[in-house]
């Protein structure tokens, strides 16, 4: 099993020193200016990676920091996407209110799933969350009046600050802004007493409870926040692809999200982002392989876990240490 005992100190070391912060600022500036030079397809891929980064960060709050396994996050992804899509298409809501509603609705579903899961751990919890994800998918497939079934639910042209989100650049900047805000919130959370309580629960439920940590409160909070992040990502995903269809929210998506967290690095916000970016770009790079794609994708994930169980974030820290000790 991949080692869970890491902390947000990893994220601080990833950008330690003036060179790290300078690199982070250059990266941020490059991302903001990217739509001015990138072709449409490249912009689509980066936007998709940003959406996946939101999911991975939210899932890591639950899996990496709290130690609760979830294989049903495609369900929360679908709840957020369809809440947002239905409010836009059926009720004519504007973008921000419906996005916030998607986050709140997904959080409520996460809280509802988290309550019965309080007494479950390990594979039992994984199966319980897996059942939730499969149930949501079946509801979407069979309740055509709600979801549009296999015909799909097409999102309308939405205006934000007078600019249409059908424009790839406007959508990219919107997704990047939302992702940046949620990453900042996650970093602040894991550095606060909430993050310390989650880590205490992850390391030992009994010791945390003896120390005064309310297990019910913090476990359900982790589920609700993780689901909320995933719901927001689902809402944004609807705009990226332009429509919603039940096959976008299958078991494969849940496994895909979980692999992003593990490959990037458990209990690492920066690792979540790295994992999301790499596992978003990898299928695009291997898209010409046809049926061999899934085999190559699985092999790449296995190789990462074999040679770096701590994830890509841990590997990057090793590279940093190596160059710092390089004799001049």
TAQUIQUI-V627378 format. One record per pair of residues at least 24 apart in sequence whose ideal C-beta (glycine too) atoms are under 10 Angstrom apart, sorted by sequence separation. I is the first residue (numbers start at 1). J is the second residue. If there is no record, write none. Layout:
BEGIN
I/J
I/J
END
This chain:
BEGIN
80/104
194/218
197/221
198/222
230/254
233/257
256/280
55/80
80/105
81/106
193/218
197/222
279/304
51/77
79/105
80/106
83/109
275/301
278/304
79/106
80/107
109/136
194/221
198/225
230/257
256/283
78/106
79/107
194/222
76/105
77/106
79/108
80/109
275/304
76/106
79/109
75/106
76/107
78/109
79/110
194/225
189/221
73/106
76/109
189/222
279/312
75/109
76/110
278/312
75/110
277/312
189/225
275/311
73/110
76/113
263/300
274/311
275/312
75/113
259/297
263/301
274/312
275/313
186/225
259/298
262/301
271/310
272/311
273/312
274/313
70/110
185/225
186/226
264/304
271/311
272/312
273/313
72/113
256/297
259/300
260/301
263/304
270/311
271/312
272/313
274/315
252/294
259/301
262/304
263/305
268/310
270/312
271/313
274/316
70/113
186/229
233/276
262/305
265/308
266/309
267/310
268/311
270/313
271/314
70/114
185/229
265/309
266/310
267/311
268/312
269/313
271/315
256/301
259/304
263/308
265/310
266/311
268/313
271/316
68/114
182/228
183/229
259/305
265/311
267/313
268/314
270/316
271/317
70/117
182/229
262/309
264/311
265/312
266/313
270/317
58/106
62/110
69/117
263/311
264/312
265/313
266/314
268/316
68/117
262/311
263/312
264/313
265/314
268/317
68/118
179/229
182/232
261/311
263/313
264/314
265/315
69/120
181/232
182/233
260/311
265/316
58/110
62/114
68/120
69/121
71/123
265/317
68/121
69/122
72/125
76/129
79/132
179/232
67/121
68/122
69/123
71/125
72/126
75/129
82/136
178/232
179/233
67/122
69/124
70/125
71/126
72/127
75/130
78/133
178/233
8/64
69/125
70/126
71/127
72/128
73/129
74/130
75/131
76/132
77/133
90/146
7/64
8/65
68/125
69/126
71/128
72/129
75/132
76/133
79/136
82/139
178/235
179/236
6/64
7/65
67/125
68/126
69/127
70/128
71/129
72/130
74/132
75/133
78/136
82/140
175/233
178/236
4/63
6/65
69/128
70/129
71/130
72/131
73/132
74/133
75/134
77/136
78/137
81/140
89/148
99/158
4/64
69/129
70/130
71/131
72/132
73/133
74/134
75/135
76/136
86/146
98/158
4/65
68/129
69/130
71/132
72/133
75/136
78/139
79/140
86/147
99/160
175/236
2/64
4/66
5/67
70/132
71/133
72/134
74/136
75/137
78/140
85/147
86/148
96/158
174/236
175/237
4/67
70/133
71/134
72/135
74/137
85/148
90/153
95/158
72/136
75/139
82/146
89/153
92/156
94/158
95/159
96/160
175/239
202/266
72/137
75/140
82/147
88/153
89/154
93/158
94/159
95/160
96/161
171/236
174/239
175/240
202/267
81/147
82/148
89/155
94/160
95/161
62/129
85/152
86/153
88/155
89/156
85/153
88/156
171/239
172/240
199/267
78/147
85/154
88/157
170/239
171/240
198/267
85/155
88/158
95/165
82/153
84/155
85/156
165/236
81/153
168/240
195/267
166/239
81/155
84/158
165/239
99/174
165/240
166/242
190/267
190/268
191/269
95/174
99/178
103/182
160/239
190/269
155/235
158/238
189/269
158/239
187/269
155/238
186/269
187/270
121/205
154/238
155/239
153/238
184/269
155/241
183/269
186/272
118/205
155/242
183/270
154/242
155/243
152/241
154/243
155/244
183/272
152/242
153/243
154/244
183/273
152/243
153/244
154/245
151/243
152/244
153/245
152/245
153/246
129/223
151/245
152/246
179/273
132/227
148/243
150/245
152/247
148/244
149/245
150/246
152/248
118/215
147/244
148/245
149/246
150/247
179/276
118/216
147/245
148/246
147/246
115/216
118/219
114/216
117/219
118/220
144/246
147/249
117/220
143/246
115/219
140/244
141/245
142/246
114/219
115/220
118/223
140/245
141/246
114/220
117/223
140/246
141/247
113/220
114/221
139/246
140/247
112/220
114/222
115/223
138/246
140/248
141/249
111/220
114/223
137/246
140/249
110/220
111/221
113/223
114/224
136/246
137/247
110/221
112/223
113/224
137/248
110/222
111/223
112/224
114/226
137/249
110/223
111/224
113/226
114/227
136/249
137/250
107/221
109/223
110/224
111/225
113/227
137/251
109/224
110/225
112/227
107/223
108/224
110/226
111/227
133/249
134/250
137/253
107/224
110/227
111/228
133/250
134/251
137/254
106/224
107/225
109/227
110/228
133/251
106/225
107/226
108/227
109/228
110/229
104/224
106/226
107/227
108/228
110/230
133/253
134/254
1/122
47/168
54/175
65/186
106/227
107/228
109/230
110/231
130/251
133/254
47/169
50/172
53/175
57/179
103/225
105/227
106/228
107/229
109/231
132/254
133/255
53/176
105/228
106/229
107/230
108/231
44/168
47/171
50/174
51/175
54/178
58/182
65/189
103/227
104/228
106/230
107/231
130/254
43/168
47/172
50/175
54/179
57/182
61/186
65/190
103/228
106/231
107/232
129/254
130/255
43/169
46/172
47/173
49/175
50/176
53/179
54/180
57/183
60/186
64/190
102/228
103/229
105/231
106/232
41/168
44/171
47/174
48/175
50/177
51/178
52/179
53/180
54/181
103/230
104/231
106/233
40/168
43/171
44/172
47/175
50/178
51/179
54/182
57/185
58/186
61/189
103/231
106/234
39/168
40/169
43/172
46/175
47/176
50/179
53/182
54/183
57/186
61/190
65/194
66/195
102/231
103/232
106/235
38/168
46/176
49/179
50/180
53/183
57/187
60/190
65/195
68/198
101/231
102/232
103/233
105/235
38/169
65/196
66/197
67/198
102/233
103/234
35/167
47/179
54/186
65/197
66/198
67/199
99/231
100/232
102/234
103/235
126/258
35/168
36/169
50/183
57/190
61/194
65/198
66/199
68/201
99/232
102/235
35/169
38/172
61/195
64/198
65/199
66/200
67/201
68/202
101/235
102/236
34/169
35/170
64/199
66/201
67/202
100/235
35/171
62/198
65/201
66/202
67/203
99/235
102/238
35/172
61/198
65/202
67/204
98/235
99/236
34/172
35/173
64/202
67/205
34/173
63/202
32/172
95/235
99/239
31/172
32/173
35/176
31/173
34/176
32/176
95/239
31/176
32/177
76/223
80/227
84/231
88/235
28/176
31/179
32/180
79/227
80/228
83/231
84/232
87/235
31/180
80/229
81/230
82/231
85/234
76/226
77/227
80/230
81/231
84/234
85/235
88/238
68/219
76/227
79/230
80/231
81/232
83/234
84/235
88/239
28/180
66/218
67/219
70/222
75/227
76/228
78/230
79/231
80/232
81/233
82/234
83/235
84/236
66/219
70/223
73/226
76/229
77/230
78/231
80/233
81/234
82/235
84/237
85/238
68/222
73/227
76/230
77/231
80/234
81/235
84/238
85/239
66/221
67/222
68/223
72/227
75/230
76/231
77/232
79/234
80/235
81/236
84/239
89/244
66/222
70/226
73/229
74/230
75/231
76/232
77/233
78/234
79/235
80/236
81/237
82/238
62/219
65/222
66/223
70/227
73/230
76/233
77/234
80/237
81/238
68/226
72/230
73/231
76/234
77/235
80/238
81/239
85/243
86/244
63/222
66/225
75/234
78/237
85/244
61/221
62/222
66/226
70/230
73/233
74/234
77/237
81/241
84/244
61/222
62/223
65/226
73/234
61/223
62/224
82/244
62/225
63/226
81/244
58/222
61/225
62/226
81/245
82/246
61/226
62/227
60/226
78/244
58/225
59/226
61/228
62/229
81/248
82/249
58/226
59/227
61/229
62/230
78/246
81/249
57/226
58/227
60/229
58/228
59/229
78/248
79/249
55/226
58/229
59/230
77/248
78/249
57/229
58/230
77/249
78/250
56/229
57/230
58/231
76/249
55/229
56/230
58/232
59/233
74/248
75/249
11/186
12/187
54/229
55/230
58/233
74/249
78/253
11/187
54/230
55/231
57/233
73/249
74/250
75/251
77/253
54/231
55/232
56/233
74/251
77/254
8/186
54/232
55/233
74/252
75/253
76/254
8/187
11/190
12/191
54/233
55/234
72/251
74/253
75/254
11/191
53/233
54/234
71/251
73/253
74/254
77/257
8/189
51/232
52/233
55/236
73/254
74/255
76/257
8/190
9/191
51/233
54/236
55/237
72/254
73/255
74/256
7/190
8/191
50/233
51/234
54/237
71/254
73/256
74/257
7/191
51/235
70/254
71/255
73/257
51/236
52/237
72/257
73/258
50/236
51/237
71/257
72/258
8/195
51/238
70/257
71/258
7/195
8/196
48/236
51/239
70/258
73/261
7/196
47/236
48/237
51/240
69/258
47/237
50/240
51/241
8/199
70/261
7/199
47/239
48/240
6/199
47/240
48/241
5/199
63/257
4/199
59/254
63/258
44/240
5/202
44/241
60/257
64/261
4/202
5/203
55/253
59/257
63/261
64/262
4/203
58/257
59/258
62/261
63/262
67/266
56/256
60/260
61/261
64/264
67/267
55/256
56/257
59/260
60/261
64/265
65/266
66/267
55/257
56/258
59/261
60/262
64/266
65/267
56/259
57/260
58/261
59/262
63/266
64/267
65/268
52/256
56/260
57/261
60/264
63/267
64/268
65/269
52/257
55/260
56/261
60/265
64/269
55/261
56/262
60/266
61/267
53/260
56/263
57/264
60/267
64/271
52/260
56/264
60/268
61/269
64/272
60/269
63/272
53/264
57/268
60/271
61/272
57/269
60/272
56/269
57/270
59/272
60/273
57/271
58/272
56/271
57/272
60/275
53/269
56/272
57/273
59/275
60/276
55/272
56/273
59/276
54/272
56/274
57/275
53/272
54/273
56/275
57/276
52/272
53/273
56/276
52/273
53/274
55/276
56/277
53/275
54/276
50/273
52/275
53/276
56/279
49/273
52/276
53/277
56/280
51/276
52/277
50/276
49/276
50/277
52/279
53/280
48/276
49/277
52/280
48/277
49/278
51/280
49/279
50/280
46/277
49/280
45/277
48/280
49/281
47/280
48/281
46/280
45/280
46/281
49/284
45/281
48/284
45/283
45/284
44/284
45/285
42/284
41/284
24/270
64/311
14/265
11/265
14/268
10/265
14/269
15/270
10/266
11/267
14/270
10/267
11/268
13/270
14/271
9/267
10/268
11/269
12/270
2/261
6/265
8/267
9/268
10/269
11/270
2/262
6/266
7/267
8/268
10/270
11/271
14/274
2/263
5/266
6/267
7/268
8/269
10/271
11/272
4/266
5/267
6/268
8/270
11/273
2/265
3/266
4/267
2/266
3/267
6/271
14/313
10/310
13/313
20/320
10/311
16/317
19/320
11/313
14/316
2/305
10/313
13/316
14/317
17/320
6/310
10/314
13/317
16/320
6/311
2/308
3/309
10/316
14/320
2/309
3/310
6/313
10/317
13/320
17/324
1/309
2/310
3/311
6/314
13/321
16/324
2/311
3/314
END
